[in-house]
């Protein structure tokens, strides 16, 4: 199945059903190539950033199944055949991929921007978490050999691979034997712009709280951050949505609040009024620390993954070695005792900018278009 008419550049993304760093990367790509259609498997206009309403978003048959849009993991058995049978008619397809978008076929060339190789194949236990249903776990285990072959064939068709961090570069090498250039994604949330308090947070304006900004998935370790604040005097605000939302809401301590689907203006307010950020997940790239630093706020982060690229201990944050409530709580105490200079924190962010990101993407697209198909 060939999608659409031939265009110079098209963008592909796994699914547009969430508000996360990967979706902000797609928006940055779309700002550089505003005429490029965005191809994806699932699209929930209310679940992702409203900016996509102003773009041409092209979906396939899976998007007609509402439960898949509510939780993309339900569509997992069907994604490979649907993506693999779809051809995007473009000179260049920029695939923003965490496991699926690199599998779209194209009549031209493919530039893959890899957020992480398929987590359900190469980091399955972390992806599923401790509360995964036995049926999902067994199904994924059974599908793994077929999906792994599909995934590696798809990767081998790419004309160029980019990785969002050194950690992901190493994972790409291990999974595919491909050497990827590291190009960090830009912070997507700009400090300039309106600020509006979320109705459930307005009363916290005078009492700085700690902040978690994360999708609510098992490997994000939000539950551990919540438990770290149980019994503490400070408040914790969790901003996020995802499959774990209902179970988290049932166990929230009185000093922890969970809010979802914030506008950019509300998220700016949340960062600006926070004391600091708690980042407990094993991220492929540490984006939220840069967002917090842009507001002059320090970070308490897990010493692992993409945070090693964006957090410098003692400069813009404090590390803890494992995502346990005890260690997170101790790191929060240490960060609270220190004096942080907002100017130092904001200067740290300047090396990660959208201008440089878009310039490098444009350079590579130009190189690929000059090559024979």
N, C-alpha and C positions, 0 to 999 in steps of 0.2 A: 504494500500500500504506500503510494507516494503522496506526501502531504503538501498541498499548496503549490503555488507557481514558483519558478526559479527566482531566487533572490540572491544578492551578493553575500549577505551574512544572515544567519539565523542563530538563535540561542536555544539551547535545550537544558532542561532541568528535571530532576527526578519527579518531584511533585510540589505543587504550590498550595499547600494546605496548612502551613505553619508560619510563624514569625520567628525567624532565627537568622543567624549569621550567613548561612548559605543563601537564603532568600535575599538578603541585603546585597550579596555579591551579584546576584542576577540583576538587581536594580541598578547597580553600578555599571554592569555590562550594557544594560539597556540604555543608560544615559549616554554611553559612548556610541552605541549603535541604535538610536531611537526608532529607526524604521525596521529593525530586525524583529520578525515574529518570534514569540517564545513558545517552544514546543514542550509539552509536559504530559504526564500520564493522568494526573488528578489536579483539579483546580477548585479551591473553595475561596471565593472572593471575600467572604467574611472571616475566614480563618487565617488568611495571610495579609500582607501589607496592602492597604487600599491603593497604593500607587499602581499596582498591576491592572487596575480597572482602566487605566489610560493607555494600556499597551494591547497589542494583538496577541492574545493567548490562545494557542491551538491545542486541543486535547483529543483523546481517543476514546474508544468504547468503554474503558474502565471508569471513566468519569461519570458515566450514567448510573453507577451503582453507589448510592448515598453512603452505605456503611464503609466503603473503601475511603471516601473522602474524610469520614470521621476518624478513621485510624488506618493509615496507609499500610500498616503491617498485615492487615487482613487481605490485602491484594497481592501479597508477596508471591504466591504460586503462579499468578497470572502475568506478572510484570515482564518477565523475560520473553515469553512468546509474543506479547503485544509490542514491546519495544523493539525486539529483534525483527519483527515483520513490518516495521514502519520505516519508510525512507523519507528524509527531509531533503527537498530539492533546493540546494543552496551551494554557492561556491565554497563557503566556509561555514561550518557549524561549530559554535563555541559551546561545548558541553560542560555545564556545571554539575559535577557528578559526585554522589556519595554511594554509587553502586548501580545506577540504572541509565542515566542520561548518556553515558559514553557508548551505550549499546544501540542508540539510534543510528540507522544507516543513513548515508548521504550520497548524493551524486557528486559531491565535491570532496573537500578535505575536512578533517575533524581536529579541532584544538580542544583537548580535554583539560579543564581546570578541576583538579581532583581535591575534594574536601577530605576524602578518606576512601580507600578501597572498601568494597562491600563489607560492612561490619558483621552482617549476619553470616558471612562465610569465613572471615579471617579473625573475627573477635566475637564469636557466637555467644559465648557465656555472658560476656559483658553486655552484648546487645539485648539479650533476653531478660537478664536480671534474675533475681532469686524467686520472683513470684510468677514466672512464666507458666502458662498452662502446659501440662504434659503433652496435650495434643499438638500445640504449636511447636513445642520443642522436638517432638518425634517427627512431625512433618518437615520441619526445617532440616533436621539431620538426614532424612531420607532424600530430600531434594538437593542437598549440598553438592554431591558429585556432579550432577547435571548442571547446576547453576555455576559451579566453579569453572567447568569447561566453557560454558557460555560467556562468563565474565572475562576469562582470559582471551578468548577469541575476539571479543569486543575491544579489549584493550589493545590487542595487537594491530587493529585496523587504524588506530589513531595516528595522525601525522605528527603531532607534538603533544607532549604531556607537561603540564604544570602542576606543582604541588603547593598547597597553601602553607606548609611549614616543613621544617627539617624532619619532624617525626613522620609526617605523611610521605615525604620524599623517600625515607627509608622503607616505609611500608609498601610503596609502589614498587621499589626495587625488589623487595622480597616476594611480592605477589606476582609480578609480571616480568621481572628482569629488565625493566625500563628505567633509564636515568631521566629523572624529571627535574626541570628547573624550579627552584623555590621562588614563588611570588606571593608574599603575604597579602591577604585581602585587606582592604581599607576599612577603618571604622565606619559603619553605615549611618550611625546617628550623629547628626551635627549639633554642636552646642548652640549655634545660632537658631533662633526660632522661638515660637510661643511656648510658655509653660502653663500647664493646667493641672491642678491637683485631682487625682482620682478621688471620687467621693468617699471611698473607704480608707483613704490615707490622709485626708486633709487635716485631721486632728493631730497628726504626727509632725506637723511643720515645726513646732517648737521643741521637739525632742528627737534629735538625730538618731536614726536607726541604721542597722546594717541591712544590706541589700543582696538578694540573689536574683539574677536574671538568667533564666534557663528554660528550655523545653522540659517538660515533666515526663522524662523517660528513665528507666531503671539505671542506666549507666551514668546519668547525670548526677547521681548522689545527692539529690535535693533532700531526700529524707534524712540523710546523715547531718546535713547542715541544719535542718529543722530541729533535730534532737540535740544538737550542740547548744541551742538557745533555750532548751527547756530548763526552767528554773533560774535563768539569768535575768538581770534587771532590765537590760536593753531590749528593744523590739527588733525583730527581724521581719523584713518584708520580702516575700517571694513573688516575683513577677514571672508568670509563665503559664503555659497550657500544655496539655498532652494527656496520654492515657492514664497517668498516675494521679491526675488531679483529684478525683473523688476519694481515692484511698488516703491521699495526703490530708485532705480537708477533714477527714474523720479523726485524725490524730494530732491536729495542730494544737500546740500549747497556747495559753491565753495571750502570750506576748508575741505570737507569730501571726502574720496576716498573709493571705494568698490572694492575689488579684491577677486577672487574665485580660488579654485582648486590649492592652493599653495603646492609645494613640501615641505618636511620637511626642506630642506636646506633654502628655501625661508621663511618658518615660523620662523625658528631660527633667521634669519636676522631681521624679523619683530619684534620679541620680543626683540632682543638685541639692536635695535635702538630706541625702544619706551621709552617714559617717564614713562608710567604706563599703567595699564589695567583698562578698564571700564566694569563691569560685572553687567548687569541690569536685568537679567532674574530670574525667580524662578526655580533655578536648583535643581535637586534631589541630586546632589553632586557637590561641587564647585571645578572642576578640573582645569579650566583655571587660577584661582588665583595661584595655585601651579606652573603652567608652567611659569607664569610671575615672581613669586618669585625666581624661579630657576635661572633667569637672573638678580636677584637683583632689580626687578622692583616692586613698590608698586601697590596696587589694590584699586579701588573705587568700592564697591559692594553693592548690595541690602541686607538689613538686613533681610534675609529670607532664607528658604530652606537649601540646602546643603552648602551655603557659611558660615553658622553658624558653620560648622565643620572645615572649612579650613582657615577662615579669623579671626584673633584676632585683634580687633580694637586698633590702635596705635602701633601694633607690625609689622604687614605686610600689613595693609590696613586701609581704612576709610569706614564706612558704611553710606548709606542713607536709609531712612525709606520707601520711595515709589519710584517707577520708573516713576518719572515725570521729564521733562526736567529741571525744576527749581532746584529740589533737586539734580539731578545728577550734574548739573553745579556747585552748591555750594560745593558739595563734592570734585569735581575736584579742585576747588580753594583751599580747605582746604588741600588736599593732596599735592598740589604744594607748599604750604607755609611751609610744614614740611620738616625736614631733615631725610632721610631714609638711614640706614646703610645696604649696600648690604650683608654684612656678616650675619647680623641678619635675613634678608629675606631668604637667601639661607639655613641657618641652620634650619629654620622653615620647609622647604620642606623635610628634611632628615627623618622625622618620617613617611612620606608617600612614601614608596619605592616599586619597583616591586619585589625585592627579598623576602620581607616579604609576599607580596600578593601571589606570586606563591607558596611559602612554605606552606601557610595555605590552599590553594586550593588543593595542593598535599596531605596534611595530611587528608583532608576530603574525597578526592577520595579514598585514601587507606582504610580509615575506612569503607566507603560504599561498597567497593569491598570485604571486609572481612565479611560483613553481608550476610546472606542467602537471595537470591532473593525472 
